[in-house]
């Protein structure tokens, strides 16, 4: 359980960081590319985005700095999920937005029972990173699981307002 001091620090950090979010349309234009004949699904400004099952991700031997690995567990009967591995290393908001846009496009092209909104994924990733850098449950917040069960929790009007999403 998070103690009162950590809760206060978390709330203050959320408010301060949310004030720094930029909403300029020019800054928010996606810089992504979807690949059709490649072993990676897409690209964003800093690297490639690989999406696949654990066996596929383990075979990658040409991963470079900036590349993103996404575990596709959307076929899970219990709780469909896309898990961004080492998501805490991606701190730039625009990069996170672009990666989420690629995940949305992946779902459009390969539909499943996975149902997440852009805003809820953006908020969940932001909160995971914030907790990670506050040294709170680092083993759980290093990666972000964008699973169906969390849609309602992160698709929250109050969080959207506080984080200006």
C-alpha positions in Angstrom: 0.0 0.0 0.0 1.3 3.4 -0.9 1.8 5.6 2.3 0.4 9.1 2.6 3.7 10.8 1.7 4.0 8.8 -1.5 0.4 9.6 -2.4 1.0 13.3 -1.9 4.2 13.1 -4.0 2.4 11.2 -6.7 -0.5 13.7 -6.9 1.9 16.7 -6.9 4.0 15.1 -9.6 0.9 14.3 -11.7 -0.3 17.9 -11.4 3.1 19.5 -12.2 3.9 17.2 -15.1 0.4 17.5 -16.5 0.9 21.3 -16.6 3.9 20.8 -18.9 1.9 18.8 -21.5 1.9 20.6 -24.8 -1.3 20.4 -27.0 0.1 22.2 -30.0 -1.4 20.5 -33.1 1.9 20.8 -35.0 3.7 18.9 -32.2 1.1 16.2 -32.0 1.2 15.2 -35.7 2.2 11.5 -35.8 5.6 10.6 -37.2 4.8 6.9 -37.8 5.1 4.5 -40.7 3.3 1.1 -41.0 5.4 -1.6 -42.6 3.8 -4.4 -44.6 6.6 -6.6 -45.8 8.9 -6.6 -42.8 9.5 -8.4 -39.5 8.5 -5.2 -37.6 5.1 -3.7 -37.8 5.8 0.0 -37.8 8.3 2.8 -37.2 8.2 5.9 -35.1 10.8 8.7 -34.9 13.3 6.8 -32.8 13.0 3.2 -34.0 11.1 0.2 -35.1 8.1 -1.3 -33.4 8.0 -5.1 -33.2 4.7 -6.8 -32.3 4.3 -10.5 -31.8 4.1 -13.4 -29.4 6.9 -14.2 -26.9 8.6 -16.7 -29.3 8.8 -14.1 -32.0 10.2 -11.5 -29.7 12.8 -13.9 -28.3 14.1 -14.5 -31.9 14.9 -10.8 -32.5 18.7 -10.4 -32.7 18.8 -7.1 -34.5 17.1 -4.9 -32.0 18.6 -1.4 -31.8 18.3 1.5 -29.3 14.9 3.1 -29.6 13.2 -0.1 -30.9 10.1 -1.1 -29.1 8.9 -4.7 -28.3 5.2 -5.3 -27.9 3.9 -8.6 -26.6 0.7 -9.5 -28.4 -1.6 -11.3 -25.9 -4.8 -10.1 -27.5 -5.9 -13.7 -27.9 -6.0 -14.2 -24.1 -9.4 -15.5 -23.1 -9.1 -14.1 -19.6 -8.0 -10.5 -20.5 -6.8 -9.5 -24.0 -3.6 -7.4 -23.8 -0.8 -5.7 -25.6 2.2 -5.4 -23.3 4.9 -2.8 -24.1 8.1 -4.2 -22.8 10.5 -1.8 -21.0 7.9 1.0 -21.6 9.5 3.0 -18.7 12.4 3.8 -21.0 10.1 5.9 -23.3 9.7 9.2 -21.6 8.8 11.5 -24.4 5.0 12.1 -24.7 5.0 12.4 -28.4 6.9 9.1 -28.8 4.4 7.4 -26.5 1.5 8.9 -28.5 3.0 7.7 -31.8 3.6 4.2 -30.5 0.0 4.0 -29.2 -1.2 5.2 -32.7 0.7 2.3 -34.2 -0.9 -0.1 -31.8 -4.3 1.2 -32.7 -3.5 0.7 -36.4 -2.4 -2.8 -35.6 -5.8 -3.5 -34.0 -7.5 -2.0 -37.1 -5.6 -4.3 -39.5 -5.8 -7.4 -37.2 -9.1 -7.1 -35.2 -9.4 -8.9 -31.9 -11.3 -8.8 -28.7 -8.8 -6.3 -27.3 -10.6 -3.0 -26.9 -8.7 0.0 -25.5 -9.2 3.7 -26.2 -6.3 6.0 -27.2 -6.8 8.2 -24.1 -6.9 5.4 -21.6 -3.7 3.8 -23.0 -2.0 7.2 -22.9 -3.0 7.8 -19.3 -2.1 4.3 -18.1 1.4 4.5 -19.7 1.9 7.9 -18.2 1.0 6.7 -14.7 3.2 3.6 -15.1 6.2 5.7 -16.0 5.5 8.2 -13.2 5.3 5.3 -10.6 8.4 3.7 -12.1 10.4 6.9 -11.7 9.1 7.5 -8.2 10.5 4.0 -7.4 7.0 2.6 -6.7 6.6 -1.1 -7.6 9.3 -0.9 -10.3 8.9 -4.6 -11.1 5.3 -4.0 -12.2 5.7 -0.5 -13.7 8.7 -1.2 -15.9 6.4 -2.6 -18.6 2.9 -1.4 -19.3 0.1 -4.0 -19.8 -2.6 -2.4 -21.9 -5.3 -4.9 -21.1 -9.0 -4.7 -21.4 -9.6 -4.8 -17.6 -7.9 -1.4 -17.1 -9.9 0.4 -19.8 -12.6 1.6 -17.4 -10.1 2.7 -14.7 -8.0 4.8 -17.0 -10.8 6.1 -19.2 -11.7 8.5 -16.5 -12.9 12.1 -16.9 -11.1 13.3 -13.8 -7.7 11.8 -15.0 -8.3 13.2 -18.4 -8.8 16.7 -17.0 -5.9 16.5 -14.5 -3.5 15.2 -17.2 -5.1 17.4 -20.0 -5.5 14.4 -22.3 
